Amino acid sequence: MFKPTAPESSIDSAALDVFARHQAFFHILSDSSMIDTDAAQQAEFWSSGDRDLKELAEFGGLQAVSGTGVDFGCGIGRLTRALRLLTTHQTGLDISAEMLSRARDANREFPTMTFLQIQEVRWPIADRSCDLVISRLVFQHLSSVDLMETALTEMARILRKDGRAVFHIVTTTVLGAFAKAVKDRLRASGRAGEDARIAVLKEKLERAGADAQLQFSEEEIQLMFLLDCRRMKSMPLGRLKRILRRTGMHIYRLSREPGGSTTVAVVKSRYAQHVNPRPLG
């Protein structure tokens, strides 16, 4: 029997490749209007990126800079394209090769844009080379809280001193973390059949890494919404603050909604002396 050996991040990237080939606009924006899009709906997709970037810029007090802006978790480049409003060069980062391929095709008219795949612990960007990092609705879909920490550490590594980042992340308090643990335990007791189906799906997704032509049914695509890359995850607020402090990023604005959705604006106030990113997986 085939035994999966790939790290969770590899399985996640294979799932995102499938999403990119199957209704990419919808899987990025998660709005029913983005299913089977026509030209007008696709234009709205790109316009929504401009609006979302302006919202992030207003929250973080961002000004246009002559430098590089990075879009972490770029998908097909919705916010990467919008970054042209603030930066002279834009880099989109994603783990999905298929998403990045579609991003390059969709944005080939913009020579200032570059799209790179995250395959290792370190992001494929030089130390202290960027002026701005943005990320919207990405951290909550990373495979684990440890991987969130890795991403935050990498964000700090690539930012110049006085560089800025504005990102969304779901946070939890001590009480919220306890309540979630109880809820997850109760849910786990009744999902043995679901877990078995997901295990089979993961095996197939691992094979898809070597066979891009492997086909997935509508039922399998729906089941992918239960994978780690789609499940909502949160980071303890205290841990987030400790990571930012350790990596030399100063919080100058943080807004947390009752449900935990948190928007954070930081400035790189110093260079971290001890950065130990966790491995992918």
C-alpha positions as CSV (number, residue, x, y, z in Angstrom):
1,M,0.0,0.0,0.0
2,F,1.2,3.5,-0.8
3,K,2.4,5.3,2.4
4,P,2.6,9.1,2.4
5,T,6.0,10.4,3.3
6,A,5.8,14.0,2.1
7,P,5.6,16.8,4.7
8,E,2.2,18.4,5.3
9,S,3.3,21.5,3.4
10,S,3.9,19.4,0.2
11,I,0.4,17.9,0.5
12,D,-1.0,21.4,1.0
13,S,0.8,22.7,-2.1
14,A,-0.6,19.8,-4.2
15,A,-4.1,20.7,-3.0
16,L,-3.6,24.3,-3.9
17,D,-2.4,23.3,-7.3
18,V,-5.8,21.5,-7.7
19,F,-7.6,24.6,-6.5
20,A,-5.7,26.7,-9.0
21,R,-6.8,24.4,-11.9
22,H,-10.4,24.3,-10.6
23,Q,-12.0,27.7,-10.1
24,A,-8.9,29.7,-9.0
25,F,-10.7,33.0,-8.7
26,F,-13.2,31.4,-6.3
27,H,-10.7,29.6,-4.1
28,I,-8.8,32.9,-3.6
29,L,-11.7,35.2,-3.0
30,S,-14.3,32.7,-1.7
31,D,-17.2,34.5,-3.2
32,S,-19.9,32.7,-5.2
33,S,-19.7,35.5,-7.9
34,M,-16.1,34.2,-8.6
35,I,-17.4,30.8,-9.9
36,D,-17.2,30.4,-13.7
37,T,-16.2,34.0,-14.1
38,D,-16.7,36.2,-17.2
39,A,-14.5,39.2,-18.2
40,A,-16.5,41.6,-15.9
41,Q,-16.2,39.3,-12.9
42,Q,-12.5,38.9,-13.5
43,A,-12.1,42.6,-13.7
44,E,-13.9,42.9,-10.3
45,F,-11.5,40.3,-8.9
46,W,-8.5,42.5,-9.7
47,S,-10.2,45.6,-8.6
48,S,-10.9,44.0,-5.2
49,G,-7.2,43.7,-4.8
50,D,-6.7,47.4,-5.1
51,R,-9.4,48.0,-2.6
52,D,-8.0,45.5,-0.1
53,L,-4.5,47.0,-0.5
54,K,-5.8,50.5,0.1
55,E,-7.4,49.2,3.3
56,L,-4.2,47.7,4.5
57,A,-2.3,50.8,3.6
58,E,-4.7,53.0,5.5
59,F,-4.5,50.7,8.5
60,G,-0.7,50.7,8.5
61,G,-0.2,54.3,7.4
62,L,1.8,53.1,4.4
63,Q,3.3,55.5,1.9
64,A,4.6,54.8,-1.6
65,V,8.3,53.7,-1.6
66,S,11.0,53.2,-4.2
67,G,11.7,49.6,-3.4
68,T,10.3,46.1,-3.3
69,G,7.0,45.0,-1.8
70,V,6.3,41.3,-1.1
71,D,2.9,39.6,-1.1
72,F,3.1,36.5,1.1
73,G,0.6,33.8,-0.1
74,C,0.0,35.6,-3.4
75,G,-2.2,33.0,-5.2
76,I,-2.5,34.3,-8.8
77,G,-1.3,37.8,-7.8
78,R,-4.4,39.7,-6.8
79,L,-2.6,41.8,-4.2
80,T,0.8,41.5,-5.9
81,R,-0.7,43.5,-8.8
82,A,-2.2,46.0,-6.4
83,L,1.2,46.5,-4.7
84,R,2.2,48.6,-7.8
85,L,0.3,51.4,-6.1
86,L,3.0,51.4,-3.3
87,T,6.2,50.0,-4.6
88,T,8.4,50.0,-7.7
89,H,9.0,46.2,-7.7
90,Q,6.6,43.5,-6.5
91,T,7.3,39.9,-5.5
92,G,4.6,37.3,-5.0
93,L,5.4,34.3,-2.8
94,D,3.3,31.1,-2.7
95,I,3.8,27.3,-2.1
96,S,1.7,26.4,-5.2
97,A,3.6,26.1,-8.5
98,E,0.2,26.1,-10.3
99,M,-1.0,29.3,-8.6
100,L,2.4,30.9,-9.5
101,S,2.2,29.8,-13.1
102,R,-1.3,31.3,-13.5
103,A,-0.1,34.5,-11.7
104,R,2.7,34.9,-14.3
105,D,0.3,34.4,-17.1
106,A,-2.3,36.8,-15.7
107,N,0.3,39.5,-15.0
108,R,2.7,39.2,-17.9
109,E,2.0,42.8,-18.9
110,F,3.5,44.1,-15.7
111,P,7.4,43.8,-15.9
112,T,7.9,45.0,-12.4
113,M,6.3,41.8,-10.9
114,T,8.1,38.6,-10.0
115,F,6.6,35.4,-8.7
116,L,8.6,32.9,-6.6
117,Q,7.8,29.5,-5.0
118,I,8.5,28.8,-1.3
119,Q,9.9,25.3,-1.2
120,E,12.3,25.4,1.7
121,V,12.4,26.9,5.2
122,R,13.9,30.1,3.9
123,W,11.9,32.3,1.6
124,P,13.7,32.7,-1.8
125,I,14.5,36.4,-1.1
126,A,17.7,37.9,0.2
127,D,18.2,39.3,3.7
128,R,17.2,42.9,4.3
129,S,16.2,43.5,0.7
130,C,12.5,44.5,0.9
131,D,10.7,47.6,2.1
132,L,7.2,46.2,2.6
133,V,5.5,42.8,3.2
134,I,1.7,42.3,3.1
135,S,-0.4,39.3,3.7
136,R,-4.2,39.0,3.8
137,L,-6.1,35.9,4.9
138,V,-3.1,33.6,4.6
139,F,-1.7,32.8,8.0
140,Q,-4.8,31.1,9.2
141,H,-4.5,28.5,6.4
142,L,-0.8,27.6,7.1
143,S,-0.4,24.0,8.2
144,S,0.5,24.7,11.9
145,V,1.2,27.4,14.4
146,D,4.9,26.5,14.1
147,L,4.7,27.3,10.4
148,M,3.1,30.6,11.2
149,E,6.1,31.4,13.4
150,T,8.5,30.4,10.5
151,A,6.7,32.8,8.2
152,L,6.9,35.7,10.7
153,T,10.6,35.0,11.2
154,E,11.2,35.0,7.4
155,M,9.2,38.2,7.1
156,A,11.5,39.9,9.6
157,R,14.6,38.5,7.8
158,I,13.8,40.0,4.4
159,L,12.7,43.4,5.7
160,R,15.2,46.3,5.7
161,K,15.5,48.3,8.9
162,D,12.5,50.6,9.0
163,G,10.7,48.3,6.5
164,R,7.1,47.7,7.3
165,A,4.6,44.8,7.2
166,V,0.8,44.7,7.4
167,F,-0.8,41.3,7.8
168,H,-3.9,39.5,8.9
169,I,-3.7,36.6,11.4
170,V,-6.2,34.9,13.6
171,T,-5.2,35.1,17.3
172,T,-6.6,33.5,20.4
173,T,-6.4,34.2,24.2
174,V,-5.6,31.6,26.8
175,L,-9.4,31.1,27.5
176,G,-10.1,30.9,23.7
177,A,-7.3,28.3,23.2
178,F,-8.8,26.1,26.0
179,A,-12.3,26.4,24.5
180,K,-11.0,25.4,21.1
181,A,-9.1,22.4,22.5
182,V,-12.3,21.1,24.1
183,K,-14.3,21.7,20.9
184,D,-11.6,20.0,18.7
185,R,-11.6,16.9,21.1
186,L,-15.4,16.6,20.9
187,R,-15.3,16.9,17.1
188,A,-12.6,14.4,16.7
189,S,-14.5,11.7,18.6
190,G,-17.1,11.6,15.8
191,R,-15.1,11.9,12.6
192,A,-13.2,8.6,12.3
193,G,-14.8,8.0,8.9
194,E,-14.0,11.5,7.7
195,D,-10.4,11.1,8.8
196,A,-10.0,7.9,6.9
197,R,-11.3,9.6,3.7
198,I,-8.8,12.5,4.3
199,A,-6.0,10.0,4.7
200,V,-6.8,8.4,1.3
201,L,-7.0,11.9,-0.2
202,K,-3.6,12.9,1.2
203,E,-2.0,9.8,-0.4
204,K,-3.4,10.8,-3.7
205,L,-2.2,14.4,-3.3
206,E,1.2,13.1,-2.6
207,R,1.2,11.2,-5.8
208,A,0.0,14.3,-7.6
209,G,3.3,16.0,-6.8
210,A,4.9,13.7,-9.3
211,D,1.9,13.4,-11.6
212,A,0.4,16.7,-12.5
213,Q,-2.2,15.0,-14.7
214,L,-3.8,13.1,-11.9
215,Q,-7.5,13.9,-11.9
216,F,-9.7,14.7,-8.9
217,S,-13.5,14.4,-8.6
218,E,-15.8,17.2,-7.4
219,E,-16.3,15.1,-4.2
220,E,-12.5,15.0,-3.6
221,I,-12.2,18.7,-4.2
222,Q,-14.8,19.4,-1.6
223,L,-13.1,17.1,0.8
224,M,-9.9,19.2,0.3
225,F,-11.6,22.0,2.3
226,L,-11.0,19.8,5.4
227,L,-7.3,19.6,4.8
228,D,-4.9,21.6,7.0
229,C,-4.4,24.2,4.3
230,R,-8.1,25.2,4.5
231,R,-8.9,24.6,8.2
232,M,-8.9,27.8,10.2
233,K,-6.0,28.1,12.6
234,S,-5.0,30.7,15.2
235,M,-1.9,31.7,17.1
236,P,-1.9,32.7,20.8
237,L,-1.7,36.5,20.9
238,G,1.1,36.4,23.5
239,R,3.1,34.1,21.2
240,L,2.6,36.5,18.3
241,K,3.9,39.4,20.3
242,R,6.9,37.5,21.6
243,I,7.9,36.4,18.0
244,L,7.6,39.9,16.7
245,R,9.7,41.3,19.6
246,R,12.4,38.6,19.2
247,T,12.7,39.2,15.5
248,G,13.0,43.0,15.9
249,M,9.6,44.0,14.6
250,H,7.8,46.7,16.6
251,I,4.0,46.7,16.6
252,Y,2.7,50.2,16.0
253,R,-0.9,49.2,15.4
254,L,-2.9,46.1,16.2
255,S,-6.7,45.6,16.0
256,R,-8.3,42.4,17.2
257,E,-12.0,41.6,16.6
258,P,-14.0,39.5,19.1
259,G,-13.8,36.4,16.9
260,G,-10.0,36.6,16.8
261,S,-9.4,38.1,13.4
262,T,-6.4,40.4,13.9
263,T,-4.7,43.0,11.7
264,V,-1.2,43.9,12.6
265,A,1.1,46.7,11.4
266,V,4.8,46.4,12.3
267,V,8.0,48.3,11.5
268,K,11.4,46.6,11.5
269,S,13.1,48.5,14.3
270,R,16.3,46.4,14.5
271,Y,17.9,43.4,13.0
272,A,17.3,40.2,14.9
273,Q,20.5,38.6,16.2
274,H,19.2,35.0,16.7
275,V,16.8,33.8,14.1
276,N,16.0,30.1,14.2
277,P,13.2,29.3,11.7
278,R,11.4,26.0,12.2
279,P,11.3,23.4,9.5
280,L,8.4,23.1,7.1
281,G,6.0,20.3,7.7
